[in-house]
């Protein structure tokens, strides 16, 4: 049995998305910027996709900009907010300590340009407190950027409350909703979200397609210069097949969100209950405010990389954190932000489920993961010291 449990990294494309893409690969292949009939057919499709995406975010089609994915959308949103603030003498930005690196690295670059960055604590449960956002706001705050749901530990943030605070103070609010879109209800108007980023391949759409929502009146700063595509804010011929696949995947995901959320949540809870029986293990993140398919745990006395390799040999595809940083030997910045020690953070495992996973697969993982953990501990000098009392357990 081969089990794919790394849906937070990417999802399998749905047949619905594939079918939606095919006509735009061989029949409707015109450039949407062209004036002839071939181009106008493509332009019409582009407009339809924009309407679909806008409908599921609660905004207008003219507030939707197509990008290459979440990272590009994050970069453009944050840079736009920063430049808009700087024009008014405001160069302070608020974010959190466990954002995706697409956000954190963009903020680091802005800091080198003279911006002041405040990164809020997320505490043991991995949640940003709205009152911390309110307390951090200043007269020169240009932007608040807080992710909708964390990509590693799955915690869902109080976005509507944070949005309300920002709107009341007249401060722009951006949220990285890459892990949330297609899995959680989103209403940008009701939640007072000014800018939002999403990526198609997190909800069974194609890779290389994303969206930046920007509320009407926000002057976006270009990060790709050239043609006048996307109303002059994102140069480059639009990837029509991928955009059509993304719109179809989002429509499908949002249309079946209720029953799928209930099903995936039941699998998640079953898996957490089974793996929590492993001695000296701990679940990372809040159990209530959590993405339906996210399971993130630390096991003391082992290395996460070894755990992943052995699980893969047994047919289980998992991760130890963000796929974007899987080549790094450093422990997860997300786990460090919630207070895990370096030693414990190194022994992390993320299993992310979707509606394609089955109860039989969860049963298999509950059986296999403890076996692999026991084996790794049996050859670990760190675990040997813990067993012999030469060192103290961190996870009790």
C-alpha positions as CSV (number, residue, x, y, z in Angstrom):
1,X,0.0,0.0,0.0
2,X,1.3,3.4,-1.0
3,X,0.0,6.3,1.2
4,X,0.2,9.9,0.2
5,X,0.0,12.0,3.4
6,X,1.7,15.2,2.3
7,X,-1.2,17.2,1.0
8,X,0.0,20.4,2.7
9,X,3.0,20.3,0.3
10,X,0.9,19.7,-2.8
11,X,-2.3,17.8,-3.8
12,X,-3.1,15.5,-6.6
13,X,-4.8,17.3,-9.4
14,X,-8.5,16.5,-9.6
15,X,-10.0,15.1,-12.8
16,X,-12.3,18.1,-12.8
17,X,-9.3,20.5,-13.0
18,X,-7.6,18.4,-15.7
19,X,-10.8,18.3,-17.8
20,X,-11.2,22.1,-17.4
21,X,-7.6,22.6,-18.7
22,X,-7.6,20.4,-21.8
23,X,-9.6,22.6,-24.2
24,X,-7.3,25.5,-23.5
25,X,-4.3,23.4,-24.5
26,X,-5.3,22.4,-28.0
27,X,-8.5,24.2,-29.1
28,X,-8.8,27.6,-27.4
29,X,-5.1,28.5,-27.5
30,X,-5.2,32.2,-28.4
31,X,-3.4,35.0,-26.5
32,X,-6.1,36.7,-24.4
33,X,-4.5,40.1,-25.2
34,X,-5.0,39.5,-29.0
35,X,-7.9,41.3,-30.7
36,X,-8.8,38.5,-33.1
37,X,-11.4,35.8,-32.4
38,X,-8.9,33.3,-31.1
39,X,-7.6,35.7,-28.5
40,X,-11.1,36.9,-27.5
41,X,-12.2,33.3,-26.9
42,X,-9.3,33.0,-24.4
43,X,-10.1,36.4,-22.9
44,X,-13.6,35.4,-22.3
45,X,-12.5,32.2,-20.5
46,X,-10.1,34.3,-18.4
47,X,-13.0,36.5,-17.4
48,X,-15.1,33.5,-16.5
49,X,-12.4,32.1,-14.3
50,X,-12.0,35.5,-12.6
51,X,-15.7,35.5,-11.8
52,X,-15.6,32.0,-10.3
53,X,-12.6,32.8,-8.1
54,X,-14.2,36.1,-7.0
55,X,-17.4,34.4,-6.1
56,X,-15.7,32.0,-3.7
57,X,-13.8,34.8,-2.0
58,X,-16.7,37.3,-1.7
59,X,-15.2,40.0,-3.9
60,X,-15.6,41.4,-7.4
61,X,-13.8,40.0,-10.5
62,X,-11.9,43.2,-10.9
63,X,-10.2,42.7,-7.5
64,X,-8.7,39.3,-8.7
65,X,-5.2,39.2,-10.2
66,X,-3.8,35.9,-11.4
67,X,-0.2,35.1,-10.4
68,X,2.2,32.1,-10.7
69,X,1.3,31.0,-7.1
70,X,1.2,31.9,-3.5
71,X,4.8,33.1,-3.1
72,X,4.4,35.7,-5.9
73,X,1.1,36.9,-4.5
74,X,2.6,37.2,-1.0
75,X,5.5,39.2,-2.4
76,X,3.4,41.6,-4.4
77,X,0.9,42.1,-1.6
78,X,3.5,42.9,1.0
79,X,5.6,45.1,-1.3
80,X,2.4,47.0,-2.4
81,X,1.4,47.6,1.2
82,X,4.9,48.7,2.1
83,X,5.2,51.1,-0.8
84,X,1.7,52.5,-0.2
85,X,2.7,53.1,3.5
86,X,6.1,54.6,2.7
87,X,4.5,57.2,0.4
88,X,2.7,58.4,3.5
89,X,5.8,58.2,5.8
90,X,4.7,54.9,7.3
91,X,7.4,52.2,7.4
92,X,6.2,49.8,10.1
93,X,4.9,46.3,9.3
94,X,3.4,43.8,11.7
95,X,3.5,40.0,11.1
96,X,4.0,36.8,13.1
97,X,7.1,34.7,13.9
98,X,5.8,31.6,12.1
99,X,4.8,32.9,8.7
100,X,5.7,31.1,5.5
101,X,9.2,32.1,4.2
102,X,7.5,33.8,1.2
103,X,6.4,36.4,3.8
104,X,9.3,36.4,6.2
105,X,12.0,36.7,3.5
106,X,10.1,39.5,1.9
107,X,9.9,41.3,5.2
108,X,13.6,40.8,5.8
109,X,14.3,42.4,2.4
110,X,12.1,45.4,3.3
111,X,13.9,45.7,6.7
112,X,17.2,46.2,4.8
113,X,15.4,49.1,3.0
114,X,14.6,50.9,6.2
115,X,11.3,49.4,7.2
116,X,10.7,48.3,10.9
117,X,9.3,44.8,11.3
118,X,7.4,43.6,14.4
119,X,7.0,39.8,14.5
120,X,4.3,38.8,17.0
121,X,4.5,35.8,19.3
122,X,2.3,32.8,18.5
123,X,2.6,31.1,21.9
124,X,2.4,27.3,22.6
125,X,-0.8,26.7,20.7
126,X,0.4,28.5,17.6
127,X,-2.2,31.3,17.6
128,X,-1.8,35.0,17.1
129,X,-3.7,37.0,19.7
130,X,-5.8,39.8,18.3
131,X,-5.0,41.9,21.3
132,X,-1.3,41.6,20.5
133,X,-2.0,43.0,17.0
134,X,-3.9,45.9,18.5
135,X,-1.1,46.6,21.0
136,X,1.5,46.5,18.2
137,X,-0.3,49.0,15.9
138,X,1.4,52.4,15.7
139,X,0.7,55.7,13.9
140,X,3.3,54.6,11.3
141,X,2.1,51.1,10.7
142,X,1.6,50.5,7.0
143,X,0.6,46.9,6.9
144,X,-0.4,43.9,9.0
145,X,0.2,40.5,7.3
146,X,-0.9,37.3,9.2
147,X,-1.4,33.9,7.6
148,X,-4.9,32.4,7.6
149,X,-3.7,29.0,8.6
150,X,-0.2,27.8,9.3
151,X,1.4,25.5,6.7
152,X,3.2,23.3,9.2
153,X,1.1,22.9,12.3
154,X,-2.3,23.8,10.8
155,X,-3.5,26.4,13.3
156,X,-6.3,28.6,12.0
157,X,-5.8,32.3,13.0
158,X,-8.6,34.7,14.2
159,X,-8.6,36.4,10.8
160,X,-11.9,38.2,11.1
161,X,-11.0,39.7,14.5
162,X,-7.6,40.8,13.3
163,X,-9.2,42.3,10.1
164,X,-11.7,44.2,12.2
165,X,-9.0,45.7,14.3
166,X,-7.0,46.8,11.2
167,X,-10.0,48.2,9.5
168,X,-10.9,50.3,12.5
169,X,-7.4,51.7,12.7
170,X,-7.2,52.3,8.9
171,X,-4.3,49.9,8.5
172,X,-4.0,47.5,5.5
173,X,-4.5,43.8,6.3
174,X,-3.0,41.0,4.1
175,X,-3.4,37.3,4.8
176,X,-1.5,34.4,3.2
177,X,-4.5,32.0,2.7
178,X,-2.5,29.4,0.7
179,X,-3.4,26.6,3.2
180,X,-6.9,27.8,3.8
181,X,-8.4,28.4,0.3
182,X,-10.6,25.5,-0.7
183,X,-10.5,24.1,2.8
184,X,-12.1,26.9,4.9
185,X,-14.8,29.4,4.2
186,X,-13.4,32.8,3.1
187,X,-15.2,36.1,2.8
188,X,-12.8,38.9,2.3
189,X,-15.4,41.6,2.7
190,X,-16.9,40.1,5.9
191,X,-13.5,39.4,7.3
192,X,-12.1,42.9,6.5
193,X,-9.3,41.5,4.4
194,X,-7.6,44.0,2.1
195,X,-5.3,41.6,0.3
196,X,-5.2,37.8,0.1
197,X,-2.9,35.2,-1.5
198,X,-3.8,31.7,-2.6
199,X,-2.3,28.9,-4.7
200,X,-4.1,26.3,-6.9
201,X,-2.0,23.2,-6.1
202,X,-3.1,23.2,-2.5
203,X,-6.7,22.4,-3.4
204,X,-6.3,19.9,-6.3
205,X,-5.5,22.5,-8.9
206,X,-2.3,22.8,-11.1
207,X,1.0,24.0,-9.9
208,X,2.1,27.4,-11.1
209,X,-1.2,29.2,-10.7
210,X,-2.3,31.5,-7.9
211,X,-4.3,34.5,-7.0
212,X,-3.8,37.9,-5.4
213,X,-7.0,39.5,-4.2
214,X,-6.6,43.2,-3.7
215,X,-9.4,45.4,-2.5
216,X,-10.5,48.1,-5.0
217,X,-8.5,51.2,-4.5
218,X,-5.2,49.6,-3.4
219,X,-2.5,50.7,-5.8
220,X,-0.5,47.5,-6.4
221,X,3.2,47.7,-7.0
222,X,4.4,45.7,-9.9
223,X,7.1,43.0,-9.3
224,X,7.0,41.8,-12.9
225,X,7.3,44.5,-15.6
226,X,6.5,44.2,-19.3
227,X,3.1,44.0,-20.9
228,X,-0.3,45.4,-19.7
229,X,-1.8,42.0,-18.6
230,X,-3.8,41.8,-15.4
231,X,-4.9,45.4,-15.7
232,X,-1.2,46.5,-15.9
233,X,-0.3,45.0,-12.6
234,X,1.3,41.7,-13.6
235,X,3.1,41.5,-16.9
236,X,3.3,38.2,-18.8
237,X,0.8,36.3,-21.0
238,X,-1.7,34.6,-18.7
239,X,-1.4,30.8,-18.2
240,X,-5.0,30.2,-19.4
241,X,-5.0,26.3,-19.0
242,X,-3.7,26.5,-15.4
243,X,-6.1,29.4,-14.5
244,X,-9.0,27.4,-15.8
245,X,-7.9,24.4,-13.9
246,X,-7.5,26.5,-10.8
247,X,-11.0,28.0,-11.1
248,X,-12.5,24.5,-11.6
249,X,-10.7,23.1,-8.7
250,X,-11.7,25.9,-6.4
251,X,-15.3,25.6,-7.5
252,X,-15.2,21.8,-6.8
253,X,-13.5,22.2,-3.4
254,X,-15.8,24.9,-2.1
255,X,-18.9,23.1,-3.4
256,X,-18.1,20.0,-1.3
257,X,-16.4,21.7,1.6
258,X,-18.9,20.7,4.3
259,X,-18.9,16.9,4.0
260,X,-15.2,16.7,3.0
261,X,-14.3,18.8,6.1
262,X,-16.2,16.4,8.4
263,X,-14.7,13.3,6.8
264,X,-11.1,14.6,6.8
265,X,-11.4,15.9,10.3
266,X,-12.5,12.4,11.5
267,X,-9.4,10.9,9.9
268,X,-7.2,13.5,11.4
269,X,-8.5,12.9,14.9
270,X,-8.2,9.1,14.5
271,X,-4.6,9.5,13.4
272,X,-3.7,11.9,16.2
273,X,-5.3,9.6,18.8
274,X,-3.4,6.6,17.5
275,X,0.0,8.3,17.3
276,X,-0.4,10.1,20.6
277,X,0.0,6.7,22.3
278,X,3.7,6.7,21.3
279,X,5.6,7.5,24.6
280,X,7.3,10.9,24.8
281,X,5.4,12.4,21.8
282,X,3.5,15.6,21.6
283,X,1.0,17.2,19.2
284,X,2.0,20.6,17.8
285,X,-0.6,23.3,17.5
286,X,-4.1,23.9,18.8
287,X,-6.5,21.0,18.5
288,X,-9.7,23.1,18.0
289,X,-8.5,25.8,15.7
290,X,-6.8,23.5,13.2
291,X,-7.0,22.6,9.5
292,X,-9.1,19.5,8.9
293,X,-6.2,17.4,7.6
294,X,-3.2,18.5,9.6
295,X,-1.3,16.2,12.0
296,X,2.0,17.5,13.3
297,X,3.8,15.8,16.1
298,X,7.3,15.6,17.7
299,X,8.9,12.4,18.9
300,X,11.7,12.8,21.3
301,X,15.0,11.0,20.7
302,X,14.8,10.8,16.9
303,X,15.7,12.8,13.8
304,X,12.8,13.8,11.5
305,X,14.8,13.2,8.3
306,X,15.5,9.6,9.2
307,X,11.8,9.1,10.1
308,X,10.7,10.4,6.7
309,X,13.1,8.2,4.8
310,X,12.1,5.0,6.6
311,X,8.4,5.9,6.2
312,X,8.9,6.4,2.5
313,X,10.5,3.0,2.3
314,X,7.4,1.6,3.9
315,X,5.2,3.4,1.4
316,X,4.2,6.5,3.4
317,X,4.8,9.9,1.9
318,X,5.1,12.5,4.7
319,X,7.2,15.6,5.6
320,X,8.8,17.2,8.7
321,X,7.5,20.6,7.8
322,X,7.3,23.0,4.8
323,X,8.3,21.4,1.5
324,X,9.9,24.8,0.7
325,X,12.5,24.3,3.4
326,X,13.0,20.5,3.3
327,X,16.6,20.9,2.2
328,X,17.5,22.8,5.3
329,X,19.2,21.1,8.3
330,X,17.8,23.8,10.7
331,X,14.9,22.9,12.9
332,X,11.5,24.3,11.9
333,X,11.1,28.0,12.7
334,X,7.4,27.3,13.3
335,X,8.2,24.7,16.0
336,X,10.8,27.0,17.6
337,X,8.2,29.8,17.6
338,X,5.7,27.7,19.7
339,X,8.5,26.9,22.2
340,X,9.8,23.5,21.1
341,X,13.5,23.0,21.8
342,X,15.9,22.5,19.0
343,X,16.3,18.8,19.9
344,X,12.6,18.1,20.0
345,X,11.9,20.2,16.9
346,X,14.3,18.0,14.9
347,X,12.1,15.0,15.6
348,X,9.0,16.4,13.9
349,X,6.5,14.7,11.5
350,X,3.8,16.3,9.5
351,X,1.1,14.1,8.0
352,X,-1.5,16.1,6.0
353,X,-4.6,14.3,4.8
354,X,-7.3,15.0,2.2
355,X,-10.5,13.5,1.1
356,X,-8.7,10.8,-1.0
357,X,-7.2,9.2,2.2
358,X,-9.0,6.3,3.8
359,X,-9.6,4.9,7.2
360,X,-7.5,1.9,6.2
361,X,-4.6,4.2,5.3
362,X,-4.9,5.9,8.7
363,X,-4.9,2.4,10.4
364,X,-1.8,1.5,8.5
365,X,0.0,4.7,9.5
366,X,-1.0,4.2,13.2
367,X,0.6,0.8,12.9
368,X,3.7,1.8,10.9
369,X,4.8,5.1,12.5
370,X,5.3,3.7,16.0
371,X,7.4,0.8,14.6
372,X,9.7,3.2,12.8
373,X,9.9,5.5,15.8
374,X,10.8,2.5,18.0
375,X,13.5,1.4,15.6
376,X,15.1,4.8,15.4
377,X,15.1,5.1,19.1
378,X,16.8,1.7,19.4
379,X,19.8,3.0,17.5
380,X,19.8,6.5,18.9
381,X,22.5,7.4,21.5
382,X,20.4,10.4,22.5
383,X,17.5,8.0,23.4
384,X,19.9,5.7,25.1
385,X,21.0,8.5,27.4
386,X,17.4,9.4,28.1
387,X,16.6,5.8,29.0
388,X,19.6,5.5,31.3
389,X,18.8,8.8,33.1
390,X,21.9,10.5,31.8
391,X,19.7,13.2,30.3
392,X,16.2,14.5,31.1
393,X,13.2,14.0,28.9
394,X,11.7,17.2,27.4
395,X,8.4,15.5,26.4
396,X,6.8,13.7,29.3
